[in-house]
Amino acid sequence: MLSDCETDTSPMTSDAGNENCLGWAARDPSGFLSPYKFNRRNVGVDDVSITITHCGVCYADVAWTRNKQGHSKYPLVPGHEIVGIVKEVGSNVQRFKAGDHIGVGTYVNSCRECEYCDDRREVQCSKGAVLTFDGIDTDGTVTKEGYSSYIVVHERYCYRIPENYPSASAAPLLCAGITVWSPMMRHNMNQPGKSLGVIGLGGLGHLAVKFGKSFGLKVTVFSTSPSKKDEALNLLGADNFIISSNNDEMKAMEKSLDFLINTASADIPFDLYLSLLKSEGVLSMVGFPSEVKFNPASLILGMRSISGSITGGTKQTQEMLDYCASHEIYPNIDIVPIQYANEALERLIKKDVKYRFVIDIASSLK
């Protein structure tokens, strides 16, 4: 165990010695997390205060704690796959009450005035959605989120966790799940009989397979790791597994897919993958390769498209949660204590997880 919790000495923290929230934070680009006390803002009239029970571990936690984007603000408390129990609600809150099980995803505020917010696609807010961590909260402080004991969030950005759906299982849906669900819905890939290709079989990829099979799609997994074949076919129920470095296997798949979703962040041969799409097929990018290079003919001659996507709006996220509950879709998770957070992030970097770590905040953060 680590030593007693440290106290934030930055200008944003007030009432030193009387901090009301316990979390784990990175102090510098090493990304090393350790206990940290800080203050949450008071509950406003439209706010919900949530006692956190579980938080999923996402690669964004690695990227931000290690300042890979170049703008991390320390101390940084990561975590944007948050599930917990309502502790208190503001006087205007109608959707939730104390004791409800709810979740919070990748953003906690938006302008609520632009065309995207009006359409409940807040993640695309014209003025920029406020990130769940390392954003600027309504009181001017930096958002610090899921690796902590509780949070205060405007009710609009909270999601009802369906009755009897496990809290730990719900956590990864709030980033990994909605990240693959959103482009599949936008491109009508919930129609039985269509063919889906999934590039990469990690936290996002395994949920894309589960969604695809639930929709009645023919699902092919593409991976560089032969060891994942048995999991893809027998554990997750994919119809086909292709070693992406095997040219013969790849060539046999030409013009066979309606939709490809790339969940990998490694560079891929785009022309080769585009050749696997049928006419008017779509390659959706949710991973972050270092570059995207392809011959324009790969798009033009087959009337194919490359589409980008991140997470989804509040309406779509709630729909996904409800669908998972009614169709009994559960992420494959490994539940760990907060004291294992640094090891979990290291294993995530090494892709040594099947398929999502979830931190049991309630039992381990004391």
N, C-alpha and C positions, 0 to 999 in steps of 0.2 A: 504493500500500500504506500501511497505517497504521503508526504507530510501535510500538516494543517493547511487549509485553504488560504490562498494568497488573496490580497485585497487590491482591487484596481485603484491605481493612483492617477489615472488620467483625468483631465478636466471634466469629462462627461459624467464622472461618478461623484455624487454628492453624499452628504451625511456619512462620511467615512466611519466605519465601525458599525453602521446600522443597515448594511446592505440586506435586501430582502429576497435575493435569489441566488441559488448556488448552481454553478455550471462548470463545464470544463472548457478551457480556452487555450488557443495558441497565442503566444506572445510575440512571435517573430517568424520569419519565413522558414525556419526549421520545421514548422508545423507541429511541433511537439505539444501535446495537450496535457494540461494539469488543472487541478481544482482552482476555482476562481469565483469570488463573490462580487455581485454587482446589484444595481437597483433596476427594477422594472417600473415603468410609468404606472400611474394610477388608472383604475378602470374608468373609462369614459362612458357616456350614456349609450353609445352604440357598441361597446366592447364586450368581449367575453374573456374571462380569466380561466385558464386551463391548467390543471395539474397534469404534467406530462407523465405518461406511463411508458411509452415506447418511442424510439426514434430510429428510422432507417439510416444506414450508412451509405452515402452516395459518393461517386467520384468527385462531385462538386466540393465535397468536404476536403478532399485532398487538394484540389486546385486552389481553393480560397485560403486554406490554412497555410499553404506553401507559396502564396502570392504568385501563382502562375499567370494570373491575369494582369498583374502589375499594379493593382489598386486596393489590395487588402488593407483594412484598417484594424490595427491591433489595440487591445486584446480582441481576438475573434472567436466567438462561440458558434460553431457550425451546426448543421442539422436542419433539413427542410423536408423531412418525411415524418411528420409529428402526429402522434395520436395521444389523446388523454381524456380526462374527465372534467367537465365544466365545474368550476369552483364558485364562480360568481358571474353575474351578468349585469350590464348597465340597464338603466331604467327604460330605454327605448327598445331593448332587445326582445323580439317576439319569437324567433325561431328556436331558441335554445333555453334550457333551464338547468339549474344546478343538478349534477348527477348524470347528465347526458354524456354519451361517448361521442367525441368529435375529433376531427383531424384538421391539420393545417399543412399546406403544401409549399410551393416554391416562392410565393409572393404573399405579402400581407397588406398591400394597399395599392391603389391606382387612382387616377384622377376622377373616375366615376362620371365623366362628362363627355368623353369623346365617343366616336361611333363604335369603337371596339368595346369599350366599357358598357355602352348602351346595349350591345348585343351579347353581353356576358362573356366576352372574350378578353377579359382584363389583362391576361398575360401579354397581349399585343397593344396595351394602352399607349396612345400617342405620346403621352408625356413620360412614359416609362413606368412599368410596374415597380413597386418597392420590394426588393428582394427580402426574403425571410431572414437572411443574415447578411451583414455587411452593406445593408441599405440604410436609408435615413428614415427614422420613424416619425410619427406625428409630433412628438415632443422635441425633435431635433437631435435625438441621440441615435447612435448606430444600432441597428437591429442585431440582437443576439438571441439565438433561438434554440433549436431542439436538444442540444446536449446540456439541458438545464432542468431545473425542478418545475418551473411553470412559465407561462407566457401570457401576454395580454394582446389580443388581436381583435380588430373590427369584425363584427359578426359576418359581414359579407364574404370574408375570405376563410370562413370555417366550413367544414363539411360534416354532415351527419354520418356517422359510421353505422351502417345497418345493424339492426338487432341480431345478436348471435354471431356476427362476423368477428373473428378474433382480432383484438387490437394489434397484436404483433404482426399479423398478416396484412392488416390494412396499411401499415406504415409505408412499405415500398410502393404501394399503388399511387401514393401522392406525388411521386416524381417518376420513378421507373415505369410504373403502370400507365400513367396518363401520357407519358412521352411517346410510347408506341401506340396507344389507343387513339390519340388525336389524329395522326396522319392516316391511320387505317380508316377512321370515320370520314375524314375529309375526302378520301379517294374511293369511298364506297366499297371498302374491303371487308364488309360484313355480309356479303352475299354468297350463299352456299354455291360451291362448284368452282369458284375462282381459285387461282393458284398464287400462293404467297411464297416468296423467298426471304429468309432471315439471315443476314450476314452477321455473324458473331453470336455466341451463346453464353452471354453473361446475365447480369441482372435485368437488363432491358430485353435482350434477345429471348430469354426463356419465357418472359411474359408475352412477347409477340407470338411465340409458338402456341402458348395456352389460349390466347385470344383467337388466333387463327383456327385452331381446331374446334373451339367452341362455336365459331361462325360457320363451320362446315367447309372450310377451305382445304385445299391440298397444299400441305406445308413442306417446304424443302429448307433444310438448314445448311448453310455454308460456313465452314470452319477450317482453320489451318491445323487443328488439333485432332488427330485420329482418335484419341482417347475419349472424345466427347460423343462418338457415334452411338454407343450403347445408351447413354443418357438421353440423347436427342430422340432416338427411335423408341426406346422402351420405357423410359421414365416420363418423358414429356409428350410422347405420342406423335412425333413428326412422321411424315410419310416417306421422307427421303433425306439422306445425308450425303453431302458432297464435300470432298477434300478440295478446297479452292486452289491448291497448288497443283492438282492433277488435271492437266490440260485435256485429257480424254474425257474425264468425267464432266468437266465444264462444257466442253464442246457438245456433249450429248444433251445438254440442257438448253441449247440455243432456241430462242423464240418460244419458250414454254411458259413464261411467267407473266401474270398480269401486273404484279407489284413486287418490288424489292424494298426491304427496309434495312438500311445499313446502321447497325447499332455499334459498330466497331470504330475506334478512334485511330487505329493504324491506317496507313495509306493502302489503298486498294487499286487494282487495275480497272479503272472506270470503263474503258472501252470494252473489256472482256465482260464485265457484269452487265453493261447496257445491251450487249448482244444476246443476253438471256431473256430479255423482255420481248413480249409480243408487240405487234404494232399498237401504238398509243399506250404502251406500258409506262409505268412510273417507277423511278428509283427515288426513294425518300431518304433524306439524310437526317439522322438524329445523333449520330456520333460526330466526332470532330477530328478528321484526318488533317494532316498539316497542309495539304493542298488538294485541289480538285483539278485534274487534267484529263481531257478527253478530246477526241476528234469530233468536230461538229457534225460530221456525217453520221456518227453513232446516234445522234438525236434526230437529225433531219430526215434521214432515209426511212426510219421506222416510225416517224412522228412520236418519238419517245420524249419523256420529260424527266428532269431532275428537280426534286422539290425539297425544300428545307422545312424543319419543324422543331419546335421545342416542346413545352408542356401545353396544357389546355386551359380554357376559361373555367369559371366556377360552375357554370351550368353543365358543361361536358364532364368535368371531374366528378360531380355528384352522380351523373348518369352512369359513369364507369363504375363507381363504388357500388351503386345499386345493382348493376349488371353482375358484378363479381359475386355479390352476395346471393342473388337469385340463381346463378348458374354454378355456384360452388367452385369458383376459380380462386386459388390461393397461391401466392408466390412461394417458392421454395426458400426457406430462410434458415439462418443460424443465429439463435438468440445469444447475446453475450452481455456481460456487465460493463458498465462505463469504464471500469478499471482496465478493460481490454481494448479500449478505443484506439490507442496508438498501434497496437498489434493488428487490429482490424484494418486500419488504413494502410498499413504496410502490406498486408495480405491482399487487399483490394488492388493495390498497384501491381502486385505480382499475379493478379487474376486467380488467386487461390481462395475462392469462395464459391459455394454452390447454394443459392445464387445471389443472396443478399444478406448482409449482416443487419441485424436489428438489435439496438441497445435496449435492454430492460432497465429503463430509467427508474421506475418506481421501486424496484428491489435493490438497486445498487448505488444510486446517487443519494448519499446520506450526508 
